[in-house]
Amino acid sequence: MSAFGYRKPADLPQAIPLFPLSSAILMPRGVLALNVFEPRYLNMVDDALGGERLIGMIQPAIGEESEAAPELCDVGTVGRITSFNETDDGRYLITLTGVCRFDLEQEVDGGTPYRQAIVSYDPFADDFAASPGRAIDRDGLIASLKTYAALHGFTVDWDSVEQAPTETIINVAAQVCPFDAAAKQALLETITLEERAKALIALLEWDSASDDQHRPMQ
């Protein structure tokens, strides 16, 4: 069961507002901080706060990022607003906590300036409970993350990483590592945590190997 009492797909609304944002994915139980300033999305947050506090994060389809109304990827994640602040200049600083991924079935005209869609959570019914990830090579995963972080100069609290659940390590890395939009979407669409771990390690090791190949010889 999710932290908000959602137990199954039927507990979530079929029609949700959409926030298309390239290179931004949200995993179940993950958190995503957003700086909202466009009027249509300020309106969306207002409506969400007045209702079930749910917003669907989804990426534009690859190659559509610059379009005013881009085609969207097939899979996104519904998140619940768990933190909200309003700035002096009228922006909203919100935090979404991921609940469940969804398949985008069809967009609907809800009479709002923001986009809305009918979605299905059924393919991701396992998202409602955390996965222990017992079959995952946790030590290998952390080793790959350390190599990747060192090559890119990222500062990481490795003590906290070591203490975190395996699912949290994988999902946070998938969200925050600066992979391109296509790679992030591929990670989002993996069905199981084990599949996501394998895909993440492959991306980390490919990036690290590529960096080594382009490093000038001493």
N, C-alpha and C positions, 0 to 999 in steps of 0.2 A: 504494500500500500504506500502511496506517495505521502509526503509530509503534509499534504493538504486534504487528505481523506479520500482521494480518488483511488478506486480499487480496480476499475476495469474501463474499457473504452466507452461503455454506455454512460459512465459518470460524467463524461465531458461533452460539451455542446458540439453538434455537427457543423454549425456555421460559426466561423471565427474571423476576426479581423486579421489582416496580413500586413506584416512589416517587411518588405523586401529590402535586403541589405547584403551587398556582395562581400564575400570573405568573412562573414559573420555567421557562425553556426552555434546552436545551443543544444547541449546534450541533456538527457533526463538527469535531474538532480544537479546539473551544472548551473552556473550563474553567469549572467551576461549584463554588464553595465552599459547603459545607452544614454547618449546625450541627444534629447529630442528637441528639435527647433522648427521643423517645417510645420506650417499651420495644419495640414491634413493629419499629421501624426500627433500633434498636440491634441487635436480633436479626438483621435483614436484613443489616446491615453485617457482623456476625460471620460469617454464612453466606457472604456474598460474599467476604470475606477468606480463608475456608477453601476457596474454590473458584476460579472464574475472575475474581473481582474485578469482576464486571459488574453494573450496576444500570440499570434502565430508568426514565428520567425522563419523566413524562407529566403533563399538566395535567388537572384535573377538567373535565368538560364545562361550558360556560357556564351559570350558574344553579344549578350543583350544588355550588359550593364549600363551602357550609356543611353539607352532608350528611355523616353519619358514614362512609358507603360510597358516595361519589358515582359517577355515571356518568363515564366517562373520554372524553377526546378520542380521535380515531381514530389520531393520529400522535404518536409520542414519539421519544426518542433513547436508545440504549443508551450508557452511559458506563463507563469503567474507573476504578476507584479508583487514583489516582496519588499521593495523599498521605493520611496518616492520623495523627491525634493523639488521645489520650484525656485529658480534663480531670480535675482532682481531684474534681469533682462527678459524674463518670460520663458526661459527654457525649462524643460523638465529633465531631471536626472533620475533615471529609474533603474532598478535592478530586476531582471527577470530570472526566475528559477525554473528550470526545465521540468516539465511534467511527463510528456509523452510525444514521440514523433508521430507524424501523420503522412498519409498519402493525399496529395492534392487531387480532388475529384473534379470539381468544376467551380469556376468563379461565379458569383452571384451579384446582382445589382441591389445593394442594400440601401441605396439612396444616401450614401455617405461619401465624403471626398476621398476616403481611403478604401483600399480594396478588401473584399470579403470573399470567402470561399466555403464550399461544402467540403469537408475532409473526412477521411476514414482513419481511425486509430488501430483498426483490427490487426493489420500486419505487424504491429509493434506492441501487442498486448503484454509482452514480457517487460516492457519499460516501467511498469508500475512498481516493480520490486527490484531492489539492487541485486546485481549479480556478484557472487563471491569471486568469480574468476579463478577458481582453483587450478584449472588446466593451463593457466598462463604462466609463461616464464617471466616471473616478476623481476628476478635479478637481471636477466638479459634486457628487459625493458628499461630498467633504471640505468643500466650501463649505457645503453644506446642514447638515452636522454642526456646523460652526463657528457658523453662525447659531443653530441649535437650542441648542447649549451656552451661547452668550452669553445667550440669552433666559432660560434656566433657571438661570444662574449656576453652571454646572458648570466645574470646573477640569480641564483636559485637557492632557496633554503632547503638543502637536501635532507636535513633532519626531519623537517615537516613532511617531505616527500616519502621518506622511509616509513613514517608512521601512518600515512594516509592509506585508506582502502585501495585495492588495486583498481577498482572501477573509477574511483576519483582521479587517480594518477592518469589513467588512459583518457578519460573524458576531458580533463583540464588540459592535457597536452594537445589533444585534438582541437580544442577551441583556441588555445593561445599561441601555438606554434605558427610562425608566419608562412604556412604553406599557401599555395595559390588556391583560388576558389574551387577549381575542379577537384583538387586533392582533398580539400575540406569536405566537399559534398560527398566524395567517395567514402570518407570516414563516417560521415553522418548516415549514409545509406547501408552500412554493414548491419546485418541483422543481429548477430550475437556479439558479446563483448570479446570473445576469443577471436573472432574474425577481425574486429576492430583493432585488437592488440597486434595481430600479425600485419595488418595493413599499416599501422602506425610505425612499427619497428622497421618495416620495409622502406617507408618514406624517410625516416630518420637516418637509416644506414645509407640509402641512396644519396641523400643530401650531403652526408658526411664524406662519402667516397668522392662525390663530385667536387666538394670543396678541396679535398686533398689533391685531386688531379690538377686543379687550377692554382694551387699554391706554388709560388716561385721557389725554385731550388736554392738551398742555402750554400 
